[in-house]
Amino acid sequence: MFDEERGDLFVARVAGNYVTRDILASLEFGVAVLNSPLIMVLGHTSCGAVSATIGALEKQAEFPGHINNIVTELMPAVRAAAAEAHQGTLLQAATIQNIKHNVQRLQEATPILSNAVQAGKVKVVGGLYHLETGQVELMA
């Protein structure tokens, strides 16, 4: 996707691309130890985790096992998107809201990431990967 070689990217993934303690610890390691200069929160179109969260909001759906943890974490972005007038679908708006929310969370994560952001050592950005085209749209 980014035309990089194996080992050029430090990748931490979780369904719904939200910040967990383990993801945060991994990203702190990437910044503090590996000197990674960029963190990208990368959501994608047609995200099943965001779609499930919309279903939970609209239909009071519940999911087995620990899947509800994902829904709980994504619900603030879905509620915010549902409350705003937006172009496109709620799924797209909520996906974008979730990306922006988690970019902000990482920028403010103390002490390592927030200090690195303030010192200009790392930049945190958001992107939306369009499955149908393979293109990444940068988010503000």
N, CA, C and O atoms as a GROMACS GRO file, in nm:
protein
  560
    1MET      N    1   0.081  -0.119   0.000
    1MET     CA    2   0.000   0.000   0.000
    1MET      C    3   0.086   0.126   0.000
    1MET      O    4   0.052   0.224  -0.066
    2PHE      N    5   0.197   0.125   0.072
    2PHE     CA    6   0.282   0.242   0.081
    2PHE      C    7   0.411   0.227   0.002
    2PHE      O    8   0.501   0.310   0.014
    3ASP      N    9   0.421   0.122  -0.078
    3ASP     CA   10   0.538   0.097  -0.160
    3ASP      C   11   0.666   0.094  -0.077
    3ASP      O   12   0.767   0.152  -0.115
    4GLU      N   13   0.659   0.027   0.036
    4GLU     CA   14   0.773   0.014   0.126
    4GLU      C   15   0.817  -0.132   0.130
    4GLU      O   16   0.740  -0.223   0.100
    5GLU      N   17   0.940  -0.152   0.167
    5GLU     CA   18   0.994  -0.286   0.179
    5GLU      C   19   0.962  -0.344   0.316
    5GLU      O   20   0.928  -0.272   0.409
    6ARG      N   21   0.973  -0.475   0.327
    6ARG     CA   22   0.954  -0.544   0.453
    6ARG      C   23   1.049  -0.484   0.558
    6ARG      O   24   1.169  -0.469   0.533
    7GLY      N   25   0.995  -0.452   0.675
    7GLY     CA   26   1.076  -0.394   0.783
    7GLY      C   27   1.082  -0.243   0.782
    7GLY      O   28   1.136  -0.184   0.876
    8ASP      N   29   1.030  -0.178   0.678
    8ASP     CA   30   1.033  -0.032   0.673
    8ASP      C   31   0.923   0.034   0.755
    8ASP      O   32   0.935   0.150   0.795
    9LEU      N   33   0.817  -0.041   0.781
    9LEU     CA   34   0.705   0.012   0.858
    9LEU      C   35   0.691  -0.065   0.988
    9LEU      O   36   0.706  -0.187   0.991
   10PHE      N   37   0.663   0.007   1.094
   10PHE     CA   38   0.633  -0.054   1.224
   10PHE      C   39   0.481  -0.050   1.235
   10PHE      O   40   0.424   0.058   1.246
   11VAL      N   41   0.416  -0.165   1.233
   11VAL     CA   42   0.270  -0.172   1.223
   11VAL      C   43   0.210  -0.230   1.351
   11VAL      O   44   0.255  -0.333   1.401
   12ALA      N   45   0.109  -0.162   1.403
   12ALA     CA   46   0.031  -0.211   1.516
   12ALA      C   47  -0.116  -0.206   1.474
   12ALA      O   48  -0.165  -0.100   1.434
   13ARG      N   49  -0.184  -0.320   1.481
   13ARG     CA   50  -0.321  -0.325   1.429
   13ARG      C   51  -0.420  -0.375   1.534
   13ARG      O   52  -0.386  -0.455   1.621
   14VAL      N   53  -0.542  -0.324   1.522
   14VAL     CA   54  -0.654  -0.370   1.602
   14VAL      C   55  -0.780  -0.341   1.521
   14VAL      O   56  -0.790  -0.238   1.454
   15ALA      N   57  -0.876  -0.432   1.527
   15ALA     CA   58  -1.003  -0.409   1.457
   15ALA      C   59  -1.064  -0.278   1.505
   15ALA      O   60  -1.076  -0.256   1.625
   16GLY      N   61  -1.101  -0.193   1.413
   16GLY     CA   62  -1.161  -0.064   1.447
   16GLY      C   63  -1.060   0.048   1.465
   16GLY      O   64  -1.099   0.161   1.493
   17ASN      N   65  -0.933   0.019   1.449
   17ASN     CA   66  -0.822   0.114   1.461
   17ASN      C   67  -0.842   0.218   1.571
   17ASN      O   68  -0.844   0.339   1.546
   18TYR      N   69  -0.855   0.169   1.693
   18TYR     CA   70  -0.865   0.258   1.808
   18TYR      C   71  -0.747   0.229   1.901
   18TYR      O   72  -0.682   0.126   1.891
   19VAL      N   73  -0.722   0.321   1.992
   19VAL     CA   74  -0.606   0.313   2.080
   19VAL      C   75  -0.639   0.226   2.202
   19VAL      O   76  -0.730   0.257   2.279
   20THR      N   77  -0.565   0.118   2.217
   20THR     CA   78  -0.571   0.035   2.337
   20THR      C   79  -0.443   0.058   2.415
   20THR      O   80  -0.351   0.124   2.365
   21ARG      N   81  -0.435   0.007   2.536
   21ARG     CA   82  -0.310   0.019   2.613
   21ARG      C   83  -0.196  -0.051   2.541
   21ARG      O   84  -0.084   0.001   2.538
   22ASP      N   85  -0.221  -0.167   2.484
   22ASP     CA   86  -0.115  -0.240   2.415
   22ASP      C   87  -0.072  -0.171   2.286
   22ASP      O   88   0.047  -0.167   2.254
   23ILE      N   89  -0.167  -0.117   2.213
   23ILE     CA   90  -0.132  -0.041   2.092
   23ILE      C   91  -0.051   0.082   2.131
   23ILE      O   92   0.050   0.112   2.067
   24LEU      N   93  -0.094   0.153   2.235
   24LEU     CA   94  -0.021   0.271   2.280
   24LEU      C   95   0.122   0.235   2.320
   24LEU      O   96   0.217   0.304   2.284
   25ALA      N   97   0.136   0.126   2.395
   25ALA     CA   98   0.271   0.083   2.436
   25ALA      C   99   0.356   0.050   2.314
   25ALA      O  100   0.474   0.085   2.310
   26SER      N  101   0.299  -0.016   2.216
   26SER     CA  102   0.374  -0.049   2.095
   26SER      C  103   0.416   0.076   2.020
   26SER      O  104   0.529   0.085   1.971
   27LEU      N  105   0.326   0.173   2.009
   27LEU     CA  106   0.360   0.298   1.940
   27LEU      C  107   0.464   0.378   2.017
   27LEU      O  108   0.552   0.440   1.957
   28GLU      N  109   0.454   0.377   2.149
   28GLU     CA  110   0.557   0.443   2.230
   28GLU      C  111   0.693   0.379   2.205
   28GLU      O  112   0.794   0.448   2.195
   29PHE      N  113   0.697   0.247   2.196
   29PHE     CA  114   0.821   0.176   2.165
   29PHE      C  115   0.873   0.220   2.028
   29PHE      O  116   0.992   0.246   2.012
   30GLY      N  117   0.784   0.227   1.930
   30GLY     CA  118   0.824   0.270   1.796
   30GLY      C  119   0.885   0.409   1.795
   30GLY      O  120   0.982   0.434   1.724
   31VAL      N  121   0.830   0.498   1.873
   31VAL     CA  122   0.879   0.637   1.878
   31VAL      C  123   1.004   0.648   1.964
   31VAL      O  124   1.104   0.706   1.922
   32ALA      N  125   0.998   0.594   2.087
   32ALA     CA  126   1.108   0.613   2.184
   32ALA      C  127   1.230   0.529   2.153
   32ALA      O  128   1.343   0.574   2.174
   33VAL      N  129   1.211   0.408   2.103
   33VAL     CA  130   1.324   0.318   2.081
   33VAL      C  131   1.367   0.312   1.935
   33VAL      O  132   1.486   0.312   1.905
   34LEU      N  133   1.269   0.308   1.845
   34LEU     CA  134   1.301   0.295   1.702
   34LEU      C  135   1.306   0.429   1.630
   34LEU      O  136   1.340   0.434   1.511
   35ASN      N  137   1.273   0.536   1.699
   35ASN     CA  138   1.274   0.672   1.642
   35ASN      C  139   1.184   0.686   1.520
   35ASN      O  140   1.219   0.755   1.424
   36SER      N  141   1.068   0.623   1.524
   36SER     CA  142   0.972   0.638   1.415
   36SER      C  143   0.926   0.783   1.409
   36SER      O  144   0.884   0.838   1.511
   37PRO      N  145   0.933   0.847   1.292
   37PRO     CA  146   0.898   0.989   1.283
   37PRO      C  147   0.750   1.015   1.253
   37PRO      O  148   0.706   1.130   1.257
   38LEU      N  149   0.674   0.909   1.222
   38LEU     CA  150   0.535   0.928   1.179
   38LEU      C  151   0.448   0.815   1.231
   38LEU      O  152   0.485   0.698   1.224
   39ILE      N  153   0.333   0.852   1.283
   39ILE     CA  154   0.229   0.755   1.319
   39ILE      C  155   0.108   0.789   1.234
   39ILE      O  156   0.064   0.904   1.229
   40MET      N  157   0.053   0.688   1.167
   40MET     CA  158  -0.069   0.708   1.090
   40MET      C  159  -0.179   0.619   1.146
   40MET      O  160  -0.165   0.497   1.154
   41VAL      N  161  -0.289   0.682   1.185
   41VAL     CA  162  -0.410   0.607   1.220
   41VAL      C  163  -0.481   0.585   1.088
   41VAL      O  164  -0.528   0.680   1.024
   42LEU      N  165  -0.489   0.460   1.046
   42LEU     CA  166  -0.541   0.429   0.913
   42LEU      C  167  -0.669   0.349   0.923
   42LEU      O  168  -0.669   0.230   0.955
   43GLY      N  169  -0.779   0.417   0.895
   43GLY     CA  170  -0.908   0.350   0.885
   43GLY      C  171  -0.931   0.307   0.742
   43GLY      O  172  -0.850   0.338   0.654
   44HIS      N  173  -1.040   0.238   0.717
   44HIS     CA  174  -1.070   0.199   0.579
   44HIS      C  175  -1.220   0.203   0.554
   44HIS      O  176  -1.300   0.192   0.647
   45THR      N  177  -1.254   0.218   0.429
   45THR     CA  178  -1.395   0.219   0.390
   45THR      C  179  -1.457   0.083   0.420
   45THR      O  180  -1.386  -0.018   0.427
   46SER      N  181  -1.586   0.082   0.439
   46SER     CA  182  -1.662  -0.041   0.466
   46SER      C  183  -1.612  -0.115   0.589
   46SER      O  184  -1.609  -0.238   0.590
   47CYS      N  185  -1.572  -0.042   0.691
   47CYS     CA  186  -1.516  -0.102   0.812
   47CYS      C  187  -1.624  -0.179   0.888
   47CYS      O  188  -1.725  -0.123   0.929
   48GLY      N  189  -1.602  -0.308   0.905
   48GLY     CA  190  -1.698  -0.393   0.974
   48GLY      C  191  -1.714  -0.358   1.120
   48GLY      O  192  -1.824  -0.368   1.174
   49ALA      N  193  -1.606  -0.317   1.186
   49ALA     CA  194  -1.615  -0.281   1.327
   49ALA      C  195  -1.699  -0.155   1.347
   49ALA      O  196  -1.780  -0.149   1.440
   50VAL      N  197  -1.682  -0.057   1.260
   50VAL     CA  198  -1.763   0.065   1.269
   50VAL      C  199  -1.908   0.032   1.232
   50VAL      O  200  -2.001   0.082   1.296
   51SER      N  201  -1.927  -0.050   1.132
   51SER     CA  202  -2.062  -0.091   1.092
   51SER      C  203  -2.134  -0.164   1.206
   51SER      O  204  -2.252  -0.140   1.230
   52ALA      N  205  -2.063  -0.251   1.275
   52ALA     CA  206  -2.121  -0.322   1.390
   52ALA      C  207  -2.159  -0.224   1.499
   52ALA      O  208  -2.262  -0.242   1.566
   53THR      N  209  -2.080  -0.121   1.519
   53THR     CA  210  -2.109  -0.022   1.622
   53THR      C  211  -2.232   0.060   1.584
   53THR      O  212  -2.313   0.094   1.670
   54ILE      N  213  -2.245   0.091   1.457
   54ILE     CA  214  -2.366   0.160   1.411
   54ILE      C  215  -2.488   0.070   1.437
   54ILE      O  216  -2.592   0.119   1.482
   55GLY      N  217  -2.475  -0.058   1.409
   55GLY     CA  218  -2.584  -0.152   1.438
   55GLY      C  219  -2.618  -0.157   1.585
   55GLY      O  220  -2.735  -0.167   1.622
   56ALA      N  221  -2.516  -0.150   1.668
   56ALA     CA  222  -2.540  -0.150   1.812
   56ALA      C  223  -2.615  -0.025   1.855
   56ALA      O  224  -2.701  -0.030   1.943
   57LEU      N  225  -2.582   0.088   1.793
   57LEU     CA  226  -2.650   0.214   1.826
   57LEU      C  227  -2.794   0.213   1.775
   57LEU      O  228  -2.886   0.248   1.849
   58GLU      N  229  -2.813   0.175   1.651
   58GLU     CA  230  -2.945   0.185   1.587
   58GLU      C  231  -3.041   0.073   1.628
   58GLU      O  232  -3.161   0.095   1.639
   59LYS      N  233  -2.988  -0.047   1.650
   59LYS     CA  234  -3.074  -0.164   1.674
   59LYS      C  235  -3.052  -0.227   1.811
   59LYS      O  236  -3.106  -0.333   1.841
   60GLN      N  237  -2.972  -0.161   1.894
   60GLN     CA  238  -2.938  -0.214   2.026
   60GLN      C  239  -2.877  -0.354   2.014
   60GLN      O  240  -2.899  -0.439   2.101
   61ALA      N  241  -2.802  -0.378   1.908
   61ALA     CA  242  -2.740  -0.509   1.884
   61ALA      C  243  -2.631  -0.535   1.988
   61ALA      O  244  -2.563  -0.442   2.032
   62GLU      N  245  -2.616  -0.659   2.025
   62GLU     CA  246  -2.508  -0.701   2.115
   62GLU      C  247  -2.430  -0.812   2.046
   62GLU      O  248  -2.484  -0.884   1.962
   63PHE      N  249  -2.304  -0.825   2.084
   63PHE     CA  250  -2.216  -0.921   2.018
   63PHE      C  251  -2.154  -1.013   2.122
   63PHE      O  252  -2.139  -0.975   2.238
   64PRO      N  253  -2.118  -1.132   2.081
   64PRO     CA  254  -2.065  -1.230   2.177
   64PRO      C  255  -1.920  -1.199   2.217
   64PRO      O  256  -1.849  -1.123   2.152
   65GLY      N  257  -1.881  -1.262   2.327
   65GLY     CA  258  -1.742  -1.253   2.372
   65GLY      C  259  -1.698  -1.112   2.399
   65GLY      O  260  -1.772  -1.031   2.455
   66HIS      N  261  -1.576  -1.082   2.358
   66HIS     CA  262  -1.517  -0.951   2.383
   66HIS      C  263  -1.541  -0.851   2.270
   66HIS      O  264  -1.486  -0.741   2.272
   67ILE      N  265  -1.621  -0.889   2.172
   67ILE     CA  266  -1.648  -0.799   2.058
   67ILE      C  267  -1.713  -0.670   2.107
   67ILE      O  268  -1.691  -0.564   2.049
   68ASN      N  269  -1.794  -0.678   2.212
   68ASN     CA  270  -1.856  -0.556   2.265
   68ASN      C  271  -1.753  -0.454   2.312
   68ASN      O  272  -1.784  -0.335   2.318
   69ASN      N  273  -1.631  -0.498   2.346
   69ASN     CA  274  -1.525  -0.402   2.382
   69ASN      C  275  -1.495  -0.309   2.265
   69ASN      O  276  -1.474  -0.190   2.283
   70ILE      N  277  -1.494  -0.365   2.145
   70ILE     CA  278  -1.470  -0.284   2.024
   70ILE      C  279  -1.583  -0.183   2.010
   70ILE      O  280  -1.558  -0.064   1.988
   71VAL      N  281  -1.706  -0.230   2.022
   71VAL     CA  282  -1.822  -0.142   2.008
   71VAL      C  283  -1.816  -0.029   2.111
   71VAL      O  284  -1.844   0.086   2.078
   72THR      N  285  -1.782  -0.061   2.234
   72THR     CA  286  -1.772   0.041   2.339
   72THR      C  287  -1.669   0.147   2.302
   72THR      O  288  -1.694   0.266   2.321
   73GLU      N  289  -1.556   0.106   2.249
   73GLU     CA  290  -1.450   0.201   2.213
   73GLU      C  291  -1.486   0.286   2.092
   73GLU      O  292  -1.446   0.402   2.085
   74LEU      N  293  -1.561   0.231   1.998
   74LEU     CA  294  -1.595   0.305   1.877
   74LEU      C  295  -1.722   0.389   1.892
   74LEU      O  296  -1.746   0.480   1.811
   75MET      N  297  -1.803   0.361   1.993
   75MET     CA  298  -1.932   0.429   2.009
   75MET      C  299  -1.921   0.581   2.016
   75MET      O  300  -2.007   0.647   1.958
   76PRO      N  301  -1.822   0.642   2.084
   76PRO     CA  302  -1.816   0.789   2.085
   76PRO      C  303  -1.806   0.848   1.944
   76PRO      O  304  -1.868   0.951   1.916
   77ALA      N  305  -1.729   0.787   1.857
   77ALA     CA  306  -1.715   0.838   1.720
   77ALA      C  307  -1.846   0.820   1.643
   77ALA      O  308  -1.885   0.909   1.567
   78VAL      N  309  -1.912   0.708   1.662
   78VAL     CA  310  -2.039   0.682   1.592
   78VAL      C  311  -2.145   0.781   1.640
   78VAL      O  312  -2.219   0.837   1.560
   79ARG      N  313  -2.153   0.801   1.771
   79ARG     CA  314  -2.252   0.897   1.824
   79ARG      C  315  -2.224   1.038   1.775
   79ARG      O  316  -2.317   1.111   1.739
   80ALA      N  317  -2.097   1.078   1.772
   80ALA     CA  318  -2.061   1.212   1.724
   80ALA      C  319  -2.099   1.228   1.577
   80ALA      O  320  -2.153   1.332   1.538
   81ALA      N  321  -2.071   1.127   1.496
   81ALA     CA  322  -2.105   1.134   1.354
   81ALA      C  323  -2.256   1.136   1.334
   81ALA      O  324  -2.306   1.207   1.246
   82ALA      N  325  -2.329   1.059   1.414
   82ALA     CA  326  -2.475   1.055   1.402
   82ALA      C  327  -2.539   1.188   1.441
   82ALA      O  328  -2.645   1.223   1.390
   83ALA      N  329  -2.475   1.262   1.530
   83ALA     CA  330  -2.529   1.390   1.578
   83ALA      C  331  -2.503   1.505   1.481
   83ALA      O  332  -2.567   1.609   1.489
   84GLU      N  333  -2.409   1.486   1.389
   84GLU     CA  334  -2.372   1.592   1.296
   84GLU      C  335  -2.438   1.571   1.161
   84GLU      O  336  -2.465   1.458   1.120
   85ALA      N  337  -2.464   1.682   1.094
   85ALA     CA  338  -2.505   1.673   0.954
   85ALA      C  339  -2.379   1.641   0.874
   85ALA      O  340  -2.277   1.708   0.891
   86HIS      N  341  -2.383   1.541   0.789
   86HIS     CA  342  -2.262   1.501   0.717
   86HIS      C  343  -2.294   1.459   0.575
   86HIS      O  344  -2.406   1.418   0.543
   87GLN      N  345  -2.195   1.470   0.492
   87GLN     CA  346  -2.203   1.421   0.354
   87GLN      C  347  -2.182   1.271   0.355
   87GLN      O  348  -2.105   1.221   0.438
   88GLY      N  349  -2.246   1.198   0.267
   88GLY     CA  350  -2.223   1.055   0.257
   88GLY      C  351  -2.299   0.978   0.363
   88GLY      O  352  -2.397   1.027   0.419
   89THR      N  353  -2.254   0.858   0.389
   89THR     CA  354  -2.323   0.768   0.481
   89THR      C  355  -2.274   0.786   0.624
   89THR      O  356  -2.168   0.843   0.648
   90LEU      N  357  -2.354   0.737   0.717
   90LEU     CA  358  -2.312   0.738   0.857
   90LEU      C  359  -2.187   0.653   0.874
   90LEU      O  360  -2.099   0.688   0.953
   91LEU      N  361  -2.177   0.544   0.801
   91LEU     CA  362  -2.058   0.458   0.810
   91LEU      C  363  -1.933   0.536   0.773
   91LEU      O  364  -1.833   0.530   0.844
   92GLN      N  365  -1.937   0.609   0.664
   92GLN     CA  366  -1.820   0.688   0.623
   92GLN      C  367  -1.791   0.798   0.725
   92GLN      O  368  -1.675   0.818   0.763
   93ALA      N  369  -1.893   0.869   0.768
   93ALA     CA  370  -1.874   0.979   0.863
   93ALA      C  371  -1.818   0.928   0.997
   93ALA      O  372  -1.731   0.990   1.056
   94ALA      N  373  -1.870   0.814   1.043
   94ALA     CA  374  -1.823   0.759   1.170
   94ALA      C  375  -1.680   0.707   1.159
   94ALA      O  376  -1.602   0.720   1.253
   95THR      N  377  -1.646   0.650   1.044
   95THR     CA  378  -1.509   0.603   1.022
   95THR      C  379  -1.412   0.719   1.027
   95THR      O  380  -1.306   0.710   1.090
   96ILE      N  381  -1.446   0.828   0.961
   96ILE     CA  382  -1.361   0.947   0.961
   96ILE      C  383  -1.354   1.007   1.101
   96ILE      O  384  -1.246   1.048   1.145
   97GLN      N  385  -1.466   1.013   1.171
   97GLN     CA  386  -1.467   1.066   1.308
   97GLN      C  387  -1.378   0.982   1.399
   97GLN      O  388  -1.305   1.035   1.482
   98ASN      N  389  -1.384   0.850   1.382
   98ASN     CA  390  -1.301   0.761   1.462
   98ASN      C  391  -1.152   0.783   1.435
   98ASN      O  392  -1.071   0.784   1.528
   99ILE      N  393  -1.116   0.802   1.310
   99ILE     CA  394  -0.977   0.830   1.275
   99ILE      C  395  -0.932   0.958   1.346
   99ILE      O  396  -0.828   0.959   1.412
  100LYS      N  397  -1.009   1.063   1.332
  100LYS     CA  398  -0.972   1.192   1.392
  100LYS      C  399  -0.964   1.183   1.544
  100LYS      O  400  -0.874   1.240   1.605
  101HIS      N  401  -1.058   1.112   1.603
  101HIS     CA  402  -1.059   1.096   1.749
  101HIS      C  403  -0.931   1.028   1.796
  101HIS      O  404  -0.871   1.069   1.896
  102ASN      N  405  -0.889   0.923   1.727
  102ASN     CA  406  -0.771   0.848   1.770
  102ASN      C  407  -0.641   0.919   1.736
  102ASN      O  408  -0.542   0.900   1.806
  103VAL      N  409  -0.639   1.000   1.632
  103VAL     CA  410  -0.522   1.087   1.607
  103VAL      C  411  -0.504   1.180   1.726
  103VAL      O  412  -0.393   1.195   1.777
  104GLN      N  413  -0.612   1.242   1.769
  104GLN     CA  414  -0.604   1.334   1.883
  104GLN      C  415  -0.560   1.260   2.010
  104GLN      O  416  -0.476   1.310   2.084
  105ARG      N  417  -0.616   1.142   2.034
  105ARG     CA  418  -0.577   1.065   2.152
  105ARG      C  419  -0.427   1.037   2.153
  105ARG      O  420  -0.362   1.047   2.257
  106LEU      N  421  -0.372   1.002   2.038
  106LEU     CA  422  -0.229   0.973   2.030
  106LEU      C  423  -0.145   1.099   2.047
  106LEU      O  424  -0.042   1.097   2.114
  107GLN      N  425  -0.189   1.208   1.988
  107GLN     CA  426  -0.115   1.334   2.002
  107GLN      C  427  -0.107   1.379   2.147
  107GLN      O  428  -0.010   1.444   2.187
  108GLU      N  429  -0.208   1.345   2.224
  108GLU     CA  430  -0.215   1.388   2.364
  108GLU      C  431  -0.170   1.282   2.463
  108GLU      O  432  -0.170   1.307   2.584
  109ALA      N  433  -0.132   1.163   2.415
  109ALA     CA  434  -0.094   1.053   2.504
  109ALA      C  435   0.036   1.084   2.576
  109ALA      O  436   0.141   1.102   2.515
  110THR      N  437   0.027   1.090   2.708
  110THR     CA  438   0.144   1.123   2.790
  110THR      C  439   0.211   0.996   2.839
  110THR      O  440   0.146   0.893   2.851
  111PRO      N  441   0.338   1.002   2.867
  111PRO     CA  442   0.426   1.116   2.844
  111PRO      C  443   0.499   1.110   2.710
  111PRO      O  444   0.537   1.214   2.657
  112ILE      N  445   0.518   0.993   2.655
  112ILE     CA  446   0.611   0.977   2.542
  112ILE      C  447   0.561   1.043   2.414
  112ILE      O  448   0.632   1.125   2.356
  113LEU      N  449   0.440   1.010   2.371
  113LEU     CA  450   0.394   1.062   2.242
  113LEU      C  451   0.369   1.212   2.246
  113LEU      O  452   0.408   1.283   2.154
  114SER      N  453   0.304   1.260   2.350
  114SER     CA  454   0.276   1.404   2.356
  114SER      C  455   0.406   1.485   2.359
  114SER      O  456   0.415   1.590   2.295
  115ASN      N  457   0.505   1.437   2.432
  115ASN     CA  458   0.634   1.507   2.436
  115ASN      C  459   0.702   1.504   2.300
  115ASN      O  460   0.758   1.604   2.256
  116ALA      N  461   0.697   1.390   2.232
  116ALA     CA  462   0.759   1.378   2.100
  116ALA      C  463   0.687   1.465   1.997
  116ALA      O  464   0.752   1.525   1.911
  117VAL      N  465   0.555   1.473   2.006
  117VAL     CA  466   0.479   1.560   1.915
  117VAL      C  467   0.517   1.705   1.940
  117VAL      O  468   0.545   1.779   1.846
  118GLN      N  469   0.519   1.747   2.067
  118GLN     CA  470   0.553   1.886   2.101
  118GLN      C  471   0.695   1.922   2.059
  118GLN      O  472   0.721   2.036   2.021
  119ALA      N  473   0.786   1.824   2.066
  119ALA     CA  474   0.926   1.849   2.028
  119ALA      C  475   0.947   1.839   1.877
  119ALA      O  476   1.057   1.865   1.828
  120GLY      N  477   0.844   1.803   1.804
  120GLY     CA  478   0.856   1.790   1.658
  120GLY      C  479   0.928   1.664   1.614
  120GLY      O  480   0.974   1.656   1.500
  121LYS      N  481   0.940   1.565   1.703
  121LYS     CA  482   1.009   1.441   1.670
  121LYS      C  483   0.919   1.338   1.603
  121LYS      O  484   0.966   1.247   1.536
  122VAL      N  485   0.789   1.354   1.622
  122VAL     CA  486   0.693   1.263   1.559
  122VAL      C  487   0.569   1.341   1.519
  122VAL      O  488   0.529   1.436   1.586
  123LYS      N  489   0.511   1.300   1.410
  123LYS     CA  490   0.386   1.359   1.364
  123LYS      C  491   0.282   1.248   1.364
  123LYS      O  492   0.311   1.135   1.325
  124VAL      N  493   0.160   1.280   1.408
  124VAL     CA  494   0.050   1.184   1.409
  124VAL      C  495  -0.054   1.234   1.309
  124VAL      O  496  -0.104   1.345   1.321
  125VAL      N  497  -0.085   1.150   1.212
  125VAL     CA  498  -0.180   1.187   1.108
  125VAL      C  499  -0.284   1.077   1.093
  125VAL      O  500  -0.267   0.966   1.145
  126GLY      N  501  -0.391   1.109   1.023
  126GLY     CA  502  -0.496   1.012   0.996
  126GLY      C  503  -0.509   0.990   0.847
  126GLY      O  504  -0.482   1.079   0.767
  127GLY      N  505  -0.551   0.870   0.811
  127GLY     CA  506  -0.574   0.838   0.672
  127GLY      C  507  -0.693   0.745   0.658
  127GLY      O  508  -0.724   0.666   0.747
  128LEU      N  509  -0.759   0.756   0.544
  128LEU     CA  510  -0.870   0.668   0.511
  128LEU      C  511  -0.831   0.590   0.386
  128LEU      O  512  -0.814   0.647   0.278
  129TYR      N  513  -0.818   0.459   0.403
  129TYR     CA  514  -0.784   0.370   0.291
  129TYR      C  515  -0.912   0.333   0.219
  129TYR      O  516  -1.003   0.276   0.277
  130HIS      N  517  -0.917   0.367   0.090
  130HIS     CA  518  -1.033   0.335   0.008
  130HIS      C  519  -1.011   0.196  -0.054
  130HIS      O  520  -0.928   0.179  -0.143
  131LEU      N  521  -1.087   0.098  -0.005
  131LEU     CA  522  -1.069  -0.040  -0.050
  131LEU      C  523  -1.088  -0.055  -0.200
  131LEU      O  524  -1.019  -0.134  -0.264
  132GLU      N  525  -1.182   0.021  -0.256
  132GLU     CA  526  -1.214   0.005  -0.398
  132GLU      C  527  -1.106   0.060  -0.490
  132GLU      O  528  -1.097   0.016  -0.605
  133THR      N  529  -1.025   0.155  -0.445
  133THR     CA  530  -0.923   0.215  -0.531
  133THR      C  531  -0.780   0.189  -0.486
  133THR      O  532  -0.686   0.201  -0.564
  134GLY      N  533  -0.763   0.152  -0.358
  134GLY     CA  534  -0.629   0.134  -0.304
  134GLY      C  535  -0.562   0.265  -0.266
  134GLY      O  536  -0.445   0.266  -0.230
  135GLN      N  537  -0.636   0.375  -0.273
  135GLN     CA  538  -0.581   0.507  -0.242
  135GLN      C  539  -0.601   0.539  -0.094
  135GLN      O  540  -0.699   0.496  -0.033
  136VAL      N  541  -0.507   0.616  -0.037
  136VAL     CA  542  -0.518   0.663   0.101
  136VAL      C  543  -0.545   0.813   0.096
  136VAL      O  544  -0.469   0.890   0.037
  137GLU      N  545  -0.656   0.853   0.159
  137GLU     CA  546  -0.692   0.993   0.169
  137GLU      C  547  -0.649   1.044   0.305
  137GLU      O  548  -0.692   0.990   0.407
  138LEU      N  549  -0.565   1.146   0.308
  138LEU     CA  550  -0.519   1.201   0.436
  138LEU      C  551  -0.631   1.280   0.501
  138LEU      O  552  -0.706   1.352   0.435
  139MET      N  553  -0.639   1.266   0.633
  139MET     CA  554  -0.738   1.337   0.714
  139MET      C  555  -0.667   1.449   0.788
  139MET      O  556  -0.550   1.436   0.824
  140ALA      N  557  -0.737   1.559   0.809
  140ALA     CA  558  -0.677   1.672   0.883
  140ALA      C  559  -0.657   1.638   1.028
  140ALA      O  560  -0.608   1.721   1.104
   0.00000   0.00000   0.00000
